[in-house]
């Protein structure tokens, strides 16, 4: 299976968002912040009927 191409994107978040992400990771809901953010993006894309390949 070919590797998915990736690009690093830097974002600035409020402390409240970072703390909420860390809480989700601490509770074991997500492996890390990146996993939580990717899951959030999948929800946004689904809400707007965008199909993302990969």
PDB file of N, CA, C and O in Angstrom, chain B, residues numbered from 101:
ATOM      1  N   UNK B 101       0.847  -1.174   0.000  1.00  0.00           N
ATOM      2  CA  UNK B 101       0.000   0.000   0.000  1.00  0.00           C
ATOM      3  C   UNK B 101       0.895   1.241   0.000  1.00  0.00           C
ATOM      4  O   UNK B 101       1.799   1.335   0.830  1.00  0.00           O
ATOM      5  N   UNK B 102       0.667   2.204  -0.915  1.00  0.00           N
ATOM      6  CA  UNK B 102       1.503   3.398  -0.962  1.00  0.00           C
ATOM      7  C   UNK B 102       1.288   4.276   0.269  1.00  0.00           C
ATOM      8  O   UNK B 102       0.199   4.330   0.840  1.00  0.00           O
ATOM      9  N   UNK B 103       2.358   4.958   0.655  1.00  0.00           N
ATOM     10  CA  UNK B 103       2.265   5.860   1.803  1.00  0.00           C
ATOM     11  C   UNK B 103       1.461   7.098   1.424  1.00  0.00           C
ATOM     12  O   UNK B 103       1.543   7.589   0.298  1.00  0.00           O
ATOM     13  N   UNK B 104       0.681   7.591   2.384  1.00  0.00           N
ATOM     14  CA  UNK B 104      -0.076   8.819   2.181  1.00  0.00           C
ATOM     15  C   UNK B 104       0.881   9.997   2.295  1.00  0.00           C
ATOM     16  O   UNK B 104       1.666  10.080   3.240  1.00  0.00           O
ATOM     17  N   UNK B 105       0.815  10.895   1.342  1.00  0.00           N
ATOM     18  CA  UNK B 105       1.652  12.085   1.389  1.00  0.00           C
ATOM     19  C   UNK B 105       1.187  12.971   2.532  1.00  0.00           C
ATOM     20  O   UNK B 105      -0.013  13.126   2.755  1.00  0.00           O
ATOM     21  N   UNK B 106       2.131  13.549   3.252  1.00  0.00           N
ATOM     22  CA  UNK B 106       1.789  14.392   4.394  1.00  0.00           C
ATOM     23  C   UNK B 106       2.489  15.736   4.304  1.00  0.00           C
ATOM     24  O   UNK B 106       3.541  15.875   3.679  1.00  0.00           O
ATOM     25  N   UNK B 107       1.883  16.712   4.941  1.00  0.00           N
ATOM     26  CA  UNK B 107       2.484  18.037   5.061  1.00  0.00           C
ATOM     27  C   UNK B 107       2.228  18.532   6.476  1.00  0.00           C
ATOM     28  O   UNK B 107       1.114  18.428   6.989  1.00  0.00           O
ATOM     29  N   UNK B 108       3.260  19.066   7.097  1.00  0.00           N
ATOM     30  CA  UNK B 108       3.121  19.601   8.454  1.00  0.00           C
ATOM     31  C   UNK B 108       2.468  20.978   8.371  1.00  0.00           C
ATOM     32  O   UNK B 108       2.847  21.813   7.550  1.00  0.00           O
ATOM     33  N   UNK B 109       1.475  21.198   9.241  1.00  0.00           N
ATOM     34  CA  UNK B 109       0.778  22.475   9.317  1.00  0.00           C
ATOM     35  C   UNK B 109       0.838  22.942  10.764  1.00  0.00           C
ATOM     36  O   UNK B 109       0.516  22.191  11.684  1.00  0.00           O
ATOM     37  N   UNK B 110       1.247  24.168  10.950  1.00  0.00           N
ATOM     38  CA  UNK B 110       1.356  24.726  12.298  1.00  0.00           C
ATOM     39  C   UNK B 110       0.140  25.608  12.570  1.00  0.00           C
ATOM     40  O   UNK B 110      -0.229  26.439  11.740  1.00  0.00           O
ATOM     41  N   UNK B 111      -0.476  25.424  13.732  1.00  0.00           N
ATOM     42  CA  UNK B 111      -1.614  26.258  14.123  1.00  0.00           C
ATOM     43  C   UNK B 111      -1.381  26.788  15.534  1.00  0.00           C
ATOM     44  O   UNK B 111      -0.682  26.168  16.335  1.00  0.00           O
ATOM     45  N   UNK B 112      -1.964  27.919  15.820  1.00  0.00           N
ATOM     46  CA  UNK B 112      -1.912  28.492  17.155  1.00  0.00           C
ATOM     47  C   UNK B 112      -3.293  28.340  17.775  1.00  0.00           C
ATOM     48  O   UNK B 112      -4.297  28.757  17.197  1.00  0.00           O
ATOM     49  N   UNK B 113      -3.329  27.734  18.968  1.00  0.00           N
ATOM     50  CA  UNK B 113      -4.585  27.478  19.664  1.00  0.00           C
ATOM     51  C   UNK B 113      -4.601  28.205  21.001  1.00  0.00           C
ATOM     52  O   UNK B 113      -3.554  28.483  21.585  1.00  0.00           O
ATOM     53  N   UNK B 114      -5.801  28.505  21.471  1.00  0.00           N
ATOM     54  CA  UNK B 114      -5.912  29.074  22.814  1.00  0.00           C
ATOM     55  C   UNK B 114      -5.522  28.009  23.836  1.00  0.00           C
ATOM     56  O   UNK B 114      -5.573  26.812  23.553  1.00  0.00           O
ATOM     57  N   UNK B 115      -5.138  28.452  25.003  1.00  0.00           N
ATOM     58  CA  UNK B 115      -4.776  27.532  26.086  1.00  0.00           C
ATOM     59  C   UNK B 115      -5.942  26.589  26.384  1.00  0.00           C
ATOM     60  O   UNK B 115      -5.727  25.412  26.672  1.00  0.00           O
ATOM     61  N   UNK B 116      -7.162  27.094  26.319  1.00  0.00           N
ATOM     62  CA  UNK B 116      -8.331  26.261  26.601  1.00  0.00           C
ATOM     63  C   UNK B 116      -8.424  25.099  25.619  1.00  0.00           C
ATOM     64  O   UNK B 116      -8.738  23.979  26.021  1.00  0.00           O
ATOM     65  N   UNK B 117      -8.159  25.346  24.346  1.00  0.00           N
ATOM     66  CA  UNK B 117      -8.195  24.269  23.355  1.00  0.00           C
ATOM     67  C   UNK B 117      -7.094  23.251  23.612  1.00  0.00           C
ATOM     68  O   UNK B 117      -7.325  22.045  23.524  1.00  0.00           O
ATOM     69  N   UNK B 118      -5.906  23.730  23.927  1.00  0.00           N
ATOM     70  CA  UNK B 118      -4.787  22.825  24.193  1.00  0.00           C
ATOM     71  C   UNK B 118      -5.081  21.970  25.420  1.00  0.00           C
ATOM     72  O   UNK B 118      -4.829  20.766  25.413  1.00  0.00           O
ATOM     73  N   UNK B 119      -5.609  22.582  26.462  1.00  0.00           N
ATOM     74  CA  UNK B 119      -5.946  21.829  27.674  1.00  0.00           C
ATOM     75  C   UNK B 119      -7.030  20.795  27.395  1.00  0.00           C
ATOM     76  O   UNK B 119      -6.978  19.684  27.922  1.00  0.00           O
ATOM     77  N   UNK B 120      -8.015  21.154  26.565  1.00  0.00           N
ATOM     78  CA  UNK B 120      -9.075  20.205  26.219  1.00  0.00           C
ATOM     79  C   UNK B 120      -8.511  19.042  25.405  1.00  0.00           C
ATOM     80  O   UNK B 120      -8.880  17.890  25.632  1.00  0.00           O
ATOM     81  N   UNK B 121      -7.621  19.337  24.462  1.00  0.00           N
ATOM     82  CA  UNK B 121      -6.971  18.271  23.694  1.00  0.00           C
ATOM     83  C   UNK B 121      -6.182  17.351  24.619  1.00  0.00           C
ATOM     84  O   UNK B 121      -6.272  16.128  24.511  1.00  0.00           O
ATOM     85  N   UNK B 122      -5.412  17.941  25.524  1.00  0.00           N
ATOM     86  CA  UNK B 122      -4.611  17.148  26.457  1.00  0.00           C
ATOM     87  C   UNK B 122      -5.492  16.285  27.353  1.00  0.00           C
ATOM     88  O   UNK B 122      -5.115  15.166  27.700  1.00  0.00           O
ATOM     89  N   UNK B 123      -6.658  16.796  27.728  1.00  0.00           N
ATOM     90  CA  UNK B 123      -7.582  16.013  28.552  1.00  0.00           C
ATOM     91  C   UNK B 123      -8.094  14.797  27.782  1.00  0.00           C
ATOM     92  O   UNK B 123      -8.195  13.706  28.344  1.00  0.00           O
ATOM     93  N   UNK B 124      -8.415  14.977  26.512  1.00  0.00           N
ATOM     94  CA  UNK B 124      -8.867  13.849  25.691  1.00  0.00           C
ATOM     95  C   UNK B 124      -7.779  12.786  25.577  1.00  0.00           C
ATOM     96  O   UNK B 124      -8.068  11.589  25.611  1.00  0.00           O
ATOM     97  N   UNK B 125      -6.535  13.222  25.443  1.00  0.00           N
ATOM     98  CA  UNK B 125      -5.408  12.289  25.363  1.00  0.00           C
ATOM     99  C   UNK B 125      -5.209  11.596  26.710  1.00  0.00           C
ATOM    100  O   UNK B 125      -5.028  10.380  26.764  1.00  0.00           O
ATOM    101  N   UNK B 126      -5.241  12.363  27.786  1.00  0.00           N
ATOM    102  CA  UNK B 126      -5.055  11.806  29.129  1.00  0.00           C
ATOM    103  C   UNK B 126      -6.115  10.754  29.445  1.00  0.00           C
ATOM    104  O   UNK B 126      -5.821   9.748  30.092  1.00  0.00           O
ATOM    105  N   UNK B 127      -7.343  10.983  28.993  1.00  0.00           N
ATOM    106  CA  UNK B 127      -8.442  10.044  29.247  1.00  0.00           C
ATOM    107  C   UNK B 127      -8.392   8.832  28.325  1.00  0.00           C
ATOM    108  O   UNK B 127      -9.198   7.912  28.461  1.00  0.00           O
ATOM    109  N   UNK B 128      -7.456   8.831  27.396  1.00  0.00           N
ATOM    110  CA  UNK B 128      -7.286   7.686  26.509  1.00  0.00           C
ATOM    111  C   UNK B 128      -8.227   7.667  25.322  1.00  0.00           C
ATOM    112  O   UNK B 128      -8.332   6.656  24.627  1.00  0.00           O
ATOM    113  N   UNK B 129      -8.912   8.774  25.083  1.00  0.00           N
ATOM    114  CA  UNK B 129      -9.842   8.839  23.959  1.00  0.00           C
ATOM    115  C   UNK B 129      -9.067   8.922  22.644  1.00  0.00           C
ATOM    116  O   UNK B 129      -9.470   8.334  21.640  1.00  0.00           O
ATOM    117  N   UNK B 130      -7.960   9.650  22.657  1.00  0.00           N
ATOM    118  CA  UNK B 130      -7.080   9.755  21.496  1.00  0.00           C
ATOM    119  C   UNK B 130      -5.655   9.448  21.916  1.00  0.00           C
ATOM    120  O   UNK B 130      -5.273   9.664  23.067  1.00  0.00           O
ATOM    121  N   UNK B 131      -4.871   8.942  20.971  1.00  0.00           N
ATOM    122  CA  UNK B 131      -3.482   8.581  21.234  1.00  0.00           C
ATOM    123  C   UNK B 131      -2.628   9.814  21.509  1.00  0.00           C
ATOM    124  O   UNK B 131      -1.758   9.803  22.381  1.00  0.00           O
ATOM    125  N   UNK B 132      -2.893  10.887  20.745  1.00  0.00           N
ATOM    126  CA  UNK B 132      -2.121  12.116  20.904  1.00  0.00           C
ATOM    127  C   UNK B 132      -2.932  13.288  20.351  1.00  0.00           C
ATOM    128  O   UNK B 132      -4.017  13.100  19.801  1.00  0.00           O
ATOM    129  N   UNK B 133      -2.399  14.485  20.503  1.00  0.00           N
ATOM    130  CA  UNK B 133      -3.106  15.683  20.024  1.00  0.00           C
ATOM    131  C   UNK B 133      -3.406  15.596  18.531  1.00  0.00           C
ATOM    132  O   UNK B 133      -4.500  15.947  18.089  1.00  0.00           O
ATOM    133  N   UNK B 134      -2.439  15.132  17.769  1.00  0.00           N
ATOM    134  CA  UNK B 134      -2.623  15.037  16.320  1.00  0.00           C
ATOM    135  C   UNK B 134      -3.798  14.155  15.944  1.00  0.00           C
ATOM    136  O   UNK B 134      -4.560  14.481  15.034  1.00  0.00           O
ATOM    137  N   UNK B 135      -3.946  13.033  16.646  1.00  0.00           N
ATOM    138  CA  UNK B 135      -5.062  12.122  16.366  1.00  0.00           C
ATOM    139  C   UNK B 135      -6.396  12.804  16.658  1.00  0.00           C
ATOM    140  O   UNK B 135      -7.360  12.631  15.913  1.00  0.00           O
ATOM    141  N   UNK B 136      -6.450  13.574  17.735  1.00  0.00           N
ATOM    142  CA  UNK B 136      -7.685  14.285  18.084  1.00  0.00           C
ATOM    143  C   UNK B 136      -8.011  15.342  17.032  1.00  0.00           C
ATOM    144  O   UNK B 136      -9.167  15.502  16.641  1.00  0.00           O
ATOM    145  N   UNK B 137      -7.000  16.053  16.585  1.00  0.00           N
ATOM    146  CA  UNK B 137      -7.214  17.089  15.575  1.00  0.00           C
ATOM    147  C   UNK B 137      -7.640  16.472  14.247  1.00  0.00           C
ATOM    148  O   UNK B 137      -8.532  17.001  13.583  1.00  0.00           O
ATOM    149  N   UNK B 138      -7.017  15.360  13.849  1.00  0.00           N
ATOM    150  CA  UNK B 138      -7.422  14.689  12.603  1.00  0.00           C
ATOM    151  C   UNK B 138      -8.874  14.210  12.691  1.00  0.00           C
ATOM    152  O   UNK B 138      -9.618  14.320  11.717  1.00  0.00           O
ATOM    153  N   UNK B 139      -9.283  13.679  13.847  1.00  0.00           N
ATOM    154  CA  UNK B 139     -10.673  13.242  14.024  1.00  0.00           C
ATOM    155  C   UNK B 139     -11.622  14.436  13.905  1.00  0.00           C
ATOM    156  O   UNK B 139     -12.697  14.326  13.316  1.00  0.00           O
ATOM    157  N   UNK B 140     -11.220  15.565  14.463  1.00  0.00           N
ATOM    158  CA  UNK B 140     -12.039  16.777  14.366  1.00  0.00           C
ATOM    159  C   UNK B 140     -12.187  17.227  12.922  1.00  0.00           C
ATOM    160  O   UNK B 140     -13.271  17.622  12.493  1.00  0.00           O
ATOM    161  N   UNK B 141     -11.091  17.165  12.177  1.00  0.00           N
ATOM    162  CA  UNK B 141     -11.151  17.546  10.764  1.00  0.00           C
ATOM    163  C   UNK B 141     -12.057  16.611   9.973  1.00  0.00           C
ATOM    164  O   UNK B 141     -12.797  17.058   9.096  1.00  0.00           O
ATOM    165  N   UNK B 142     -12.004  15.313  10.278  1.00  0.00           N
ATOM    166  CA  UNK B 142     -12.904  14.369   9.584  1.00  0.00           C
ATOM    167  C   UNK B 142     -14.363  14.741   9.828  1.00  0.00           C
ATOM    168  O   UNK B 142     -15.181  14.661   8.911  1.00  0.00           O
ATOM    169  N   UNK B 143     -14.702  15.149  11.057  1.00  0.00           N
ATOM    170  CA  UNK B 143     -16.078  15.570  11.358  1.00  0.00           C
ATOM    171  C   UNK B 143     -16.459  16.830  10.582  1.00  0.00           C
ATOM    172  O   UNK B 143     -17.566  16.927  10.053  1.00  0.00           O
ATOM    173  N   UNK B 144     -15.550  17.784  10.518  1.00  0.00           N
ATOM    174  CA  UNK B 144     -15.814  19.017   9.767  1.00  0.00           C
ATOM    175  C   UNK B 144     -16.046  18.694   8.292  1.00  0.00           C
ATOM    176  O   UNK B 144     -16.998  19.186   7.687  1.00  0.00           O
ATOM    177  N   UNK B 145     -15.172  17.864   7.715  1.00  0.00           N
ATOM    178  CA  UNK B 145     -15.309  17.521   6.302  1.00  0.00           C
ATOM    179  C   UNK B 145     -16.620  16.784   6.045  1.00  0.00           C
ATOM    180  O   UNK B 145     -17.288  17.046   5.044  1.00  0.00           O
ATOM    181  N   UNK B 146     -16.992  15.875   6.926  1.00  0.00           N
ATOM    182  CA  UNK B 146     -18.248  15.132   6.772  1.00  0.00           C
ATOM    183  C   UNK B 146     -19.446  16.079   6.863  1.00  0.00           C
ATOM    184  O   UNK B 146     -20.408  15.939   6.109  1.00  0.00           O
ATOM    185  N   UNK B 147     -19.387  17.032   7.777  1.00  0.00           N
ATOM    186  CA  UNK B 147     -20.467  18.005   7.938  1.00  0.00           C
ATOM    187  C   UNK B 147     -20.689  18.801   6.656  1.00  0.00           C
ATOM    188  O   UNK B 147     -21.817  19.163   6.321  1.00  0.00           O
ATOM    189  N   UNK B 148     -19.599  19.067   5.948  1.00  0.00           N
ATOM    190  CA  UNK B 148     -19.676  19.869   4.727  1.00  0.00           C
ATOM    191  C   UNK B 148     -19.640  19.013   3.459  1.00  0.00           C
ATOM    192  O   UNK B 148     -19.372  19.502   2.362  1.00  0.00           O
ATOM    193  N   UNK B 149     -19.921  17.712   3.646  1.00  0.00           N
ATOM    194  CA  UNK B 149     -19.994  16.770   2.521  1.00  0.00           C
ATOM    195  C   UNK B 149     -18.745  16.779   1.643  1.00  0.00           C
ATOM    196  O   UNK B 149     -18.834  16.736   0.416  1.00  0.00           O
ATOM    197  N   UNK B 150     -17.585  16.835   2.286  1.00  0.00           N
ATOM    198  CA  UNK B 150     -16.318  16.753   1.562  1.00  0.00           C
ATOM    199  C   UNK B 150     -15.743  15.364   1.755  1.00  0.00           C
ATOM    200  O   UNK B 150     -15.531  14.913   2.881  1.00  0.00           O
ATOM    201  N   UNK B 151     -15.493  14.690   0.638  1.00  0.00           N
ATOM    202  CA  UNK B 151     -14.911  13.348   0.708  1.00  0.00           C
ATOM    203  C   UNK B 151     -13.403  13.478   0.542  1.00  0.00           C
ATOM    204  O   UNK B 151     -12.919  13.974  -0.475  1.00  0.00           O
ATOM    205  N   UNK B 152     -12.671  13.030   1.548  1.00  0.00           N
ATOM    206  CA  UNK B 152     -11.217  13.118   1.531  1.00  0.00           C
ATOM    207  C   UNK B 152     -10.651  11.727   1.290  1.00  0.00           C
ATOM    208  O   UNK B 152     -10.968  10.790   2.023  1.00  0.00           O
ATOM    209  N   UNK B 153      -9.824  11.592   0.277  1.00  0.00           N
ATOM    210  CA  UNK B 153      -9.188  10.304  -0.016  1.00  0.00           C
ATOM    211  C   UNK B 153      -7.924  10.172   0.820  1.00  0.00           C
ATOM    212  O   UNK B 153      -7.182  11.138   0.999  1.00  0.00           O
ATOM    213  N   UNK B 154      -7.689   8.975   1.327  1.00  0.00           N
ATOM    214  CA  UNK B 154      -6.443   8.737   2.044  1.00  0.00           C
ATOM    215  C   UNK B 154      -6.570   8.543   3.471  1.00  0.00           C
ATOM    216  O   UNK B 154      -5.569   8.336   4.157  1.00  0.00           O
TER     217      UNK B 154
END
